[in-house]
Amino acid sequence: MKHIPQLPRRTSDPGAAPKAAAPAGRLGWLDALRGIAALVVALHHFDVLKMLPFGDVVGRNFDMGLFGVMLFFIVSGYIIPASLERRGDVRGFWIGRIFRIYPALIAAFTLSIMMLPDGDGSVALLRTNDDLASLVANGLMLQDLLGVYNGMNVTWTLCYEMVFYFLVTALFTRGLHRHSGPIAVVLAGVALAVGTAVGTQLLTSDTGSVRLLLLIVTPIVLTGLACVLSGNRMLTGAGALLLGGVGLVLVTLNSRAPAFETWMIFATMFAGTMVYRAQHGQLGRVPALLTCGFVVLAGVLVGWLYNRGDVLNHTWTASWQAWSVAYLAAWVFFGVGFLLRNRRFPKVLTWLGAISFSVYLLHIPLLRTVEPLLGVPPQPSSTLGRIAWAAIFLGVVVGVSHLMYRLVEMPMQRLGRRVHAAVDRRRPVTPTALPAPSGASVDAEATLSGTRRTGAART
C-alpha cells in the first residue's frame, strides 16, 4: 500500500451454457482472501518488516501494500460484475454500492478527524487550503484522479474502484459486458506499450486547474448517477455512458499513478472477471487462462521495464522487484484461494473478510492514535516488546473495525435494501441488458456487502 503524499429479469443468456453455481455459503474463500489482504495492508503500514529478521531484504524485493491492494482488485474484478449481472438492475446495483461504501467512509473520516490533530498527514479531508474542493472530490471518490489530496492515505484505491463501477455499468447497458477478456488484454497491452511515456495529472497543474476540472466533472458525474438511479432504460444508458466516458478521460489524462500502474489496475480487475466467467461456463477455460496469463505476465514485465529511478517515487515501492514480485504473488495467492474454494475456511478468516473494509479504512488513524499513547515510536527494542506492540495494534484495529461493521456497515446495508425495495415499488425499473446466466446466481451482493446472510462471504 502506498502512502499518498500531500500534493499541491431474464435469467439466461441464450448463447451461454451455464453451470450450477456454488451455494452462497461456499464464498468463504473470497472472505478469507479479503481478510488476509486487509491484514497485510495494515501490517505494511505498521512497518512489520522492520521488526523481523531480514525484513529489509524482504522489503526491497516484495511490497506488502501493493500485494494487498492488488489482491483486493482481483477479488473486486471477480465479483463486482457478477453483482450487477445477477440483478440485471443498474439502479439496484448503485443503491447497493452507495449504502455499502459511503456510510463506512463517512464514519471513518469522522472518527479520524476527531482522533487525529491538524498536521497529521494521514487525514487531509477538510484540512487543506481548499476544503470545498477536498470535500467534493473525496465525496465523488475521484480525488486521486482530480489532483486533490486523498482524504485519507488509503482512499486512493477507492477512486479506481469507482471508475471500475463506471466502466462495468457502461459495458452492461450496451450489452458489451461479456467482453472482459479482450478488454483485459487491451488494457494490459496499453500498460506495456505506454509505460511512463504519458505523464501524470496532465489536467491539474495548479489550484486553478483543479477547480476548473472539478467544475466540469462534478455535474457530469452527478448527472450520470441521477440517470442510472432513475430506473428509466434510456436515461440509464445515457448516464452510464457519461460515467464511463468521464472515468476513461480521468484515468487516461489525470491519474496520479504512473500510466503502467493505472492500466494494470484495470487490466487486473477485468482479468478477475474472466476467472468468474470461466468458472460459470460463460466462456472456455483456455481463453480465460490465456487472458489471465497475459495479464499476469504484463504485470511482471511493466515493473521490470518501468518501475525504476524517479518512478519509484510515484509508486512508493523500493525497486522493480518489489512491484513485480508483489503483483505476481497477489495472483498466485488468489489462484490458491480459488483452487480451495470448495473447502471450509477458518471462521477467523471469514470474520476478517467481513470487517475488512473497516480494517482498511481505520488502521492508519488507529495506529496514529495508539502510538503516542504507548510512547511509540521508537519501536520496542526487545522481541517480546515488538510482539506485544503488534498484538496491541492488531487488537485495537480489529476490535474497533468489528464495532464499525456491526454499528455502521450492517445497519446501513439493511437500510439500503429497504430503500431499494421502496424505490422499486414506487418506480419499477425497466430492463437495461441481459444479466448473467442462471449459473451466476450466487448471492454476490451479500458477498460484497459483508452482510452474512445465509452464510455468504464478503469480498
PLY file of the C-alpha trace (Angstrom):
ply
format ascii 1.0
element vertex 459
property float x
property float y
property float z
element edge 457
property int vertex1
property int vertex2
end_header
0.00 0.00 0.00
1.27 3.42 -0.88
1.22 6.45 1.35
-0.11 9.26 -0.80
1.84 12.49 -0.26
0.12 15.81 0.15
0.25 17.01 -3.42
-0.23 20.70 -4.31
-35.39 -10.29 -15.16
-34.47 -12.67 -17.91
-32.44 -15.40 -16.31
-30.15 -16.68 -19.02
-28.05 -15.78 -21.99
-29.23 -17.82 -24.98
-25.64 -18.38 -26.03
-24.35 -19.48 -22.68
-24.00 -22.96 -21.31
-24.42 -22.21 -17.63
-23.08 -24.35 -14.87
-24.61 -24.63 -11.48
-23.22 -22.03 -9.16
-21.75 -22.78 -5.82
-24.05 -22.00 -2.93
-23.62 -18.64 -1.32
-22.06 -20.23 1.73
-19.24 -21.51 -0.46
-17.89 -17.98 -0.95
-15.86 -18.19 2.23
-12.70 -18.30 0.13
-13.38 -14.73 -1.01
-13.90 -13.69 2.59
-10.58 -15.25 3.50
-8.73 -13.51 0.67
-10.22 -10.15 1.52
-9.47 -10.55 5.20
-5.86 -11.52 4.55
-5.44 -8.62 2.12
-6.70 -6.12 4.69
-4.46 -7.59 7.37
-1.41 -7.45 5.11
-2.06 -3.80 4.25
-2.42 -2.95 7.94
0.81 -4.75 8.80
2.55 -2.99 5.92
1.65 0.41 7.35
2.64 -0.91 10.77
6.14 -1.43 9.29
6.14 -5.00 10.49
9.10 -5.86 8.25
11.32 -3.59 10.31
10.63 -5.85 13.29
11.61 -9.05 11.51
15.00 -10.58 10.74
15.94 -9.88 7.12
12.91 -7.62 6.87
14.89 -5.02 4.94
15.78 -7.60 2.29
12.16 -8.70 2.00
11.01 -5.08 1.74
13.38 -4.35 -1.14
12.02 -7.28 -3.11
8.36 -7.51 -2.09
5.91 -4.69 -1.39
3.31 -5.92 1.09
0.99 -2.99 0.44
0.92 -3.50 -3.31
0.30 -7.21 -2.77
-2.69 -6.42 -0.57
-4.34 -3.88 -2.84
-3.79 -5.93 -6.00
-5.42 -8.87 -4.25
-8.33 -6.56 -3.43
-8.55 -5.50 -7.07
-8.58 -9.10 -8.35
-11.38 -10.00 -5.95
-13.36 -6.89 -6.94
-12.95 -7.77 -10.60
-14.19 -11.27 -9.88
-17.38 -10.32 -8.04
-18.45 -6.75 -8.91
-19.67 -7.53 -12.46
-21.36 -10.65 -11.07
-23.28 -8.50 -8.64
-24.57 -6.23 -11.41
-25.34 -9.01 -13.88
-27.08 -11.20 -11.32
-29.52 -8.41 -10.62
-29.86 -7.17 -14.17
-30.70 -3.91 -12.42
-28.31 -0.96 -12.66
-30.24 1.11 -10.15
-30.23 -1.68 -7.59
-26.51 -2.15 -8.07
-25.76 1.53 -7.47
-28.07 1.84 -4.47
-26.24 -1.15 -3.01
-22.83 0.38 -3.69
-23.79 3.72 -2.16
-25.10 2.22 1.07
-22.20 -0.19 1.36
-19.38 2.28 0.86
-20.38 5.79 1.89
-21.66 5.20 5.46
-18.45 3.42 6.45
-16.36 6.01 4.63
-18.14 8.92 6.36
-17.82 7.22 9.74
-14.11 6.58 9.17
-13.50 10.20 8.18
-15.42 11.46 11.19
-13.53 9.24 13.62
-10.19 10.09 12.04
-10.74 13.83 12.17
-11.82 13.53 15.80
-8.85 11.36 16.79
-6.00 12.97 14.88
-4.69 16.52 15.23
-4.23 19.00 12.39
-0.96 18.37 10.63
-1.26 14.59 10.68
-0.69 13.75 7.03
-2.75 10.56 7.08
-6.01 12.56 7.14
-6.36 15.53 4.81
-10.13 15.91 4.39
-11.15 19.46 5.39
-7.52 20.14 6.27
-6.31 21.74 3.07
-6.19 25.22 1.61
-9.32 24.41 -0.40
-11.71 22.48 1.82
-14.61 22.70 -0.64
-12.57 21.03 -3.38
-11.41 18.44 -0.86
-14.96 17.65 0.21
-16.39 17.48 -3.32
-13.59 15.41 -4.86
-13.47 12.95 -1.96
-17.26 12.84 -1.92
-17.23 11.75 -5.56
-14.49 9.22 -4.67
-12.43 10.54 -7.58
-9.92 12.69 -5.72
-6.84 10.75 -6.83
-7.86 11.47 -10.43
-8.71 15.13 -9.86
-5.44 16.38 -8.39
-6.97 16.67 -4.91
-5.50 15.36 -1.66
-6.78 11.93 -0.67
-8.99 12.43 2.37
-7.12 9.52 3.92
-3.98 7.88 2.57
-5.70 4.59 1.83
-8.67 6.01 -0.09
-6.69 6.30 -3.33
-7.76 2.75 -4.23
-11.44 3.67 -3.96
-11.03 6.03 -6.92
-10.03 3.15 -9.17
-12.84 1.02 -7.76
-15.29 3.81 -8.58
-14.08 4.13 -12.18
-14.35 0.34 -12.49
-18.00 0.64 -11.45
-18.44 3.31 -14.12
-16.91 1.12 -16.81
-18.76 -2.05 -15.81
-22.07 -0.17 -15.78
-21.43 1.35 -19.21
-20.48 -2.04 -20.70
-23.54 -3.70 -19.15
-26.01 -1.17 -20.51
-24.51 -1.51 -24.01
-24.58 -5.31 -23.88
-20.78 -5.50 -24.01
-20.21 -6.83 -20.52
-19.14 -10.31 -21.71
-16.04 -8.91 -23.41
-13.96 -8.84 -20.24
-11.17 -10.88 -21.81
-10.39 -8.64 -24.79
-10.69 -5.59 -22.54
-8.20 -7.03 -20.03
-5.75 -7.90 -22.81
-6.01 -4.45 -24.42
-5.50 -2.67 -21.11
-2.50 -4.81 -20.20
-1.12 -4.15 -23.68
-1.58 -0.42 -23.17
0.30 -0.66 -19.87
3.17 -2.41 -21.63
3.22 -0.03 -24.59
2.71 3.27 -22.79
4.66 2.60 -19.60
5.72 6.03 -18.39
5.53 7.82 -21.75
2.35 9.62 -20.74
2.77 11.97 -17.79
0.68 12.04 -14.63
-2.02 14.62 -13.79
-1.86 16.37 -17.15
-5.06 18.33 -16.45
-4.31 19.69 -12.97
-1.07 21.61 -12.76
-2.24 24.17 -10.18
-5.11 25.09 -7.88
-6.99 26.92 -10.63
-6.93 23.93 -12.97
-8.07 21.65 -10.14
-11.10 23.85 -9.50
-11.89 24.09 -13.21
-11.72 20.31 -13.61
-13.98 19.91 -10.59
-16.49 22.36 -12.09
-16.58 20.26 -15.26
-16.50 16.76 -13.76
-18.87 17.21 -10.81
-22.07 17.98 -12.78
-21.25 15.24 -15.29
-20.84 12.61 -12.57
-23.90 13.76 -10.63
-26.00 13.79 -13.80
-24.75 10.33 -14.73
-25.55 8.97 -11.27
-29.01 10.56 -11.33
-29.67 8.89 -14.67
-28.54 5.40 -13.60
-30.65 5.75 -10.46
-33.74 6.78 -12.44
-34.75 3.28 -13.44
-35.54 4.50 -16.95
-33.87 2.43 -19.64
-32.86 5.28 -21.91
-31.71 7.53 -19.09
-29.79 4.68 -17.51
-27.93 4.01 -20.75
-27.13 7.70 -21.24
-25.98 8.10 -17.65
-23.79 5.00 -17.85
-22.08 6.38 -20.96
-21.46 9.69 -19.18
-19.89 7.92 -16.21
-17.83 5.57 -18.32
-16.62 8.41 -20.54
-15.57 10.71 -17.73
-13.87 7.81 -15.98
-11.82 6.95 -19.07
-10.77 10.56 -19.58
-9.64 10.93 -15.97
-7.64 7.72 -15.76
-6.03 8.43 -19.14
-5.06 12.05 -18.60
-5.07 12.75 -14.89
-4.15 9.70 -12.89
-1.68 10.35 -10.08
-0.12 6.92 -10.56
2.19 6.18 -13.49
0.37 5.03 -16.63
1.62 1.44 -16.41
0.28 1.09 -12.88
-3.05 2.72 -13.70
-3.75 0.50 -16.68
-2.57 -2.64 -14.90
-5.06 -1.98 -12.12
-7.94 -2.07 -14.59
-6.47 -4.96 -16.58
-6.24 -6.85 -13.30
-9.86 -6.26 -12.41
-11.16 -7.28 -15.82
-8.95 -10.38 -15.70
-10.55 -11.20 -12.35
-13.91 -11.04 -14.13
-12.58 -13.58 -16.64
-11.99 -16.06 -13.81
-15.62 -15.70 -12.77
-16.89 -16.15 -16.32
-14.81 -19.27 -16.90
-15.92 -20.75 -13.58
-19.58 -20.31 -14.51
-19.30 -21.57 -18.05
-19.72 -18.26 -19.83
-16.51 -18.90 -21.79
-13.91 -21.59 -22.20
-11.16 -22.21 -19.69
-8.40 -21.98 -22.28
-9.24 -18.40 -23.36
-9.56 -17.44 -19.69
-6.18 -18.98 -18.85
-4.51 -17.30 -21.82
-6.02 -13.94 -20.91
-5.06 -14.14 -17.25
-1.63 -15.44 -18.18
-1.01 -12.47 -20.44
-2.21 -10.01 -17.81
-0.01 -11.57 -15.13
3.00 -11.58 -17.46
2.33 -7.95 -18.38
2.13 -7.04 -14.70
5.52 -8.57 -14.01
7.08 -7.04 -17.13
5.87 -3.48 -16.55
7.52 -3.49 -13.15
10.80 -4.63 -14.66
10.59 -2.22 -17.59
9.32 0.94 -15.92
9.40 0.85 -12.13
12.90 2.30 -11.85
14.63 5.56 -10.97
12.35 8.51 -10.28
9.26 6.39 -10.98
9.82 4.69 -7.63
8.82 7.99 -6.02
5.42 7.70 -7.70
4.73 4.04 -6.99
6.24 4.24 -3.48
7.92 0.89 -3.92
11.56 0.09 -3.21
12.53 -1.48 -6.54
11.15 -3.01 -9.68
11.31 -6.39 -7.94
9.12 -5.10 -5.12
6.41 -4.19 -7.65
6.65 -7.24 -9.90
7.01 -9.86 -7.18
4.10 -8.40 -5.21
1.90 -8.34 -8.31
2.73 -11.94 -9.18
2.23 -13.02 -5.56
-1.26 -11.48 -5.48
-2.31 -13.59 -8.45
-0.70 -16.72 -7.03
-2.47 -16.18 -3.73
-5.80 -15.61 -5.48
-5.23 -18.75 -7.54
-4.61 -20.85 -4.43
-7.77 -19.46 -2.85
-9.73 -20.23 -6.00
-8.48 -23.82 -6.09
-9.51 -24.23 -2.44
-12.87 -22.50 -2.93
-14.93 -25.59 -2.07
-13.21 -26.10 1.26
-14.33 -24.63 4.54
-12.12 -21.75 5.67
-11.40 -20.89 9.32
-14.05 -18.64 10.82
-11.44 -16.12 11.90
-10.53 -15.51 8.24
-14.13 -15.14 7.10
-14.73 -12.80 10.03
-11.73 -10.72 8.97
-13.23 -10.62 5.50
-16.49 -9.31 6.90
-14.77 -6.42 8.70
-12.06 -5.90 6.07
-13.42 -2.62 4.71
-13.43 -1.11 8.18
-9.94 -2.51 8.84
-8.74 -0.95 5.62
-10.20 2.47 6.41
-9.32 2.67 10.10
-5.95 1.02 10.59
-3.77 4.09 9.90
-5.81 6.54 12.05
-5.86 3.98 14.86
-2.12 3.44 14.53
-1.50 7.19 14.73
-3.76 7.37 17.79
-2.32 4.43 19.71
1.35 5.21 19.02
1.65 8.33 21.20
-0.39 6.73 23.98
2.18 3.93 24.23
5.22 6.10 23.58
5.83 4.51 20.18
7.88 5.26 18.11
10.65 4.38 18.67
9.87 0.72 18.13
10.42 -1.58 21.12
13.95 -2.97 21.13
13.16 -6.41 22.53
11.45 -9.23 20.64
8.82 -9.54 23.35
8.16 -5.81 23.19
7.67 -5.93 19.43
5.28 -8.86 19.70
3.30 -7.05 22.41
3.16 -3.83 20.37
1.99 -5.70 17.27
-0.65 -7.56 19.28
-1.96 -4.31 20.79
-2.16 -2.64 17.39
-3.95 -5.55 15.73
-6.27 -5.98 18.69
-7.32 -2.33 18.61
-7.78 -2.36 14.83
-9.92 -5.49 14.61
-11.89 -4.54 17.72
-12.83 -1.07 16.51
-13.40 -2.37 12.97
-15.78 -5.02 14.27
-17.73 -2.34 16.11
-17.96 -0.20 12.98
-19.06 -3.20 10.96
-21.82 -4.02 13.45
-22.92 -0.47 14.20
-22.46 1.22 10.80
-21.93 -1.17 7.93
-24.61 -3.76 8.67
-27.42 -1.31 9.59
-26.71 0.84 6.54
-26.69 -2.19 4.25
-30.08 -3.20 5.60
-31.32 0.34 5.09
-30.01 0.23 1.52
-32.05 -2.89 0.80
-35.16 -1.26 2.23
-34.57 1.87 0.16
-34.09 -0.21 -2.96
-37.30 -2.15 -2.32
-39.24 1.07 -1.66
-37.90 2.73 -4.81
-38.73 -0.34 -6.88
-42.29 -0.31 -5.59
-42.78 3.34 -6.49
-40.90 3.34 -9.78
-40.27 -0.15 -11.19
-37.08 -0.40 -13.19
-37.09 -1.17 -16.91
-34.63 -3.82 -18.16
-31.33 -2.48 -19.48
-29.39 -5.54 -20.63
-29.14 -9.28 -20.30
-27.97 -10.28 -16.85
-25.60 -13.13 -16.16
-26.82 -16.69 -16.75
-28.65 -18.53 -14.04
-25.44 -20.30 -13.10
-24.23 -17.00 -11.69
-26.97 -16.74 -9.12
-24.62 -16.59 -6.16
-25.50 -14.01 -3.58
-22.93 -11.55 -4.83
-24.49 -8.62 -3.04
-24.10 -10.36 0.29
-20.56 -11.18 -0.69
-19.79 -7.56 -1.41
-21.58 -6.05 1.49
-20.30 -8.04 4.40
-23.87 -8.89 5.41
-23.60 -12.52 6.44
-26.97 -13.57 5.03
-27.20 -17.37 4.75
-23.53 -17.68 5.47
-22.49 -15.68 2.41
-18.96 -14.40 2.27
-17.84 -10.84 1.91
-15.37 -9.57 -0.62
0 1
1 2
2 3
3 4
4 5
5 6
6 7
8 9
9 10
10 11
11 12
12 13
13 14
14 15
15 16
16 17
17 18
18 19
19 20
20 21
21 22
22 23
23 24
24 25
25 26
26 27
27 28
28 29
29 30
30 31
31 32
32 33
33 34
34 35
35 36
36 37
37 38
38 39
39 40
40 41
41 42
42 43
43 44
44 45
45 46
46 47
47 48
48 49
49 50
50 51
51 52
52 53
53 54
54 55
55 56
56 57
57 58
58 59
59 60
60 61
61 62
62 63
63 64
64 65
65 66
66 67
67 68
68 69
69 70
70 71
71 72
72 73
73 74
74 75
75 76
76 77
77 78
78 79
79 80
80 81
81 82
82 83
83 84
84 85
85 86
86 87
87 88
88 89
89 90
90 91
91 92
92 93
93 94
94 95
95 96
96 97
97 98
98 99
99 100
100 101
101 102
102 103
103 104
104 105
105 106
106 107
107 108
108 109
109 110
110 111
111 112
112 113
113 114
114 115
115 116
116 117
117 118
118 119
119 120
120 121
121 122
122 123
123 124
124 125
125 126
126 127
127 128
128 129
129 130
130 131
131 132
132 133
133 134
134 135
135 136
136 137
137 138
138 139
139 140
140 141
141 142
142 143
143 144
144 145
145 146
146 147
147 148
148 149
149 150
150 151
151 152
152 153
153 154
154 155
155 156
156 157
157 158
158 159
159 160
160 161
161 162
162 163
163 164
164 165
165 166
166 167
167 168
168 169
169 170
170 171
171 172
172 173
173 174
174 175
175 176
176 177
177 178
178 179
179 180
180 181
181 182
182 183
183 184
184 185
185 186
186 187
187 188
188 189
189 190
190 191
191 192
192 193
193 194
194 195
195 196
196 197
197 198
198 199
199 200
200 201
201 202
202 203
203 204
204 205
205 206
206 207
207 208
208 209
209 210
210 211
211 212
212 213
213 214
214 215
215 216
216 217
217 218
218 219
219 220
220 221
221 222
222 223
223 224
224 225
225 226
226 227
227 228
228 229
229 230
230 231
231 232
232 233
233 234
234 235
235 236
236 237
237 238
238 239
239 240
240 241
241 242
242 243
243 244
244 245
245 246
246 247
247 248
248 249
249 250
250 251
251 252
252 253
253 254
254 255
255 256
256 257
257 258
258 259
259 260
260 261
261 262
262 263
263 264
264 265
265 266
266 267
267 268
268 269
269 270
270 271
271 272
272 273
273 274
274 275
275 276
276 277
277 278
278 279
279 280
280 281
281 282
282 283
283 284
284 285
285 286
286 287
287 288
288 289
289 290
290 291
291 292
292 293
293 294
294 295
295 296
296 297
297 298
298 299
299 300
300 301
301 302
302 303
303 304
304 305
305 306
306 307
307 308
308 309
309 310
310 311
311 312
312 313
313 314
314 315
315 316
316 317
317 318
318 319
319 320
320 321
321 322
322 323
323 324
324 325
325 326
326 327
327 328
328 329
329 330
330 331
331 332
332 333
333 334
334 335
335 336
336 337
337 338
338 339
339 340
340 341
341 342
342 343
343 344
344 345
345 346
346 347
347 348
348 349
349 350
350 351
351 352
352 353
353 354
354 355
355 356
356 357
357 358
358 359
359 360
360 361
361 362
362 363
363 364
364 365
365 366
366 367
367 368
368 369
369 370
370 371
371 372
372 373
373 374
374 375
375 376
376 377
377 378
378 379
379 380
380 381
381 382
382 383
383 384
384 385
385 386
386 387
387 388
388 389
389 390
390 391
391 392
392 393
393 394
394 395
395 396
396 397
397 398
398 399
399 400
400 401
401 402
402 403
403 404
404 405
405 406
406 407
407 408
408 409
409 410
410 411
411 412
412 413
413 414
414 415
415 416
416 417
417 418
418 419
419 420
420 421
421 422
422 423
423 424
424 425
425 426
426 427
427 428
428 429
429 430
430 431
431 432
432 433
433 434
434 435
435 436
436 437
437 438
438 439
439 440
440 441
441 442
442 443
443 444
444 445
445 446
446 447
447 448
448 449
449 450
450 451
451 452
452 453
453 454
454 455
455 456
456 457
457 458
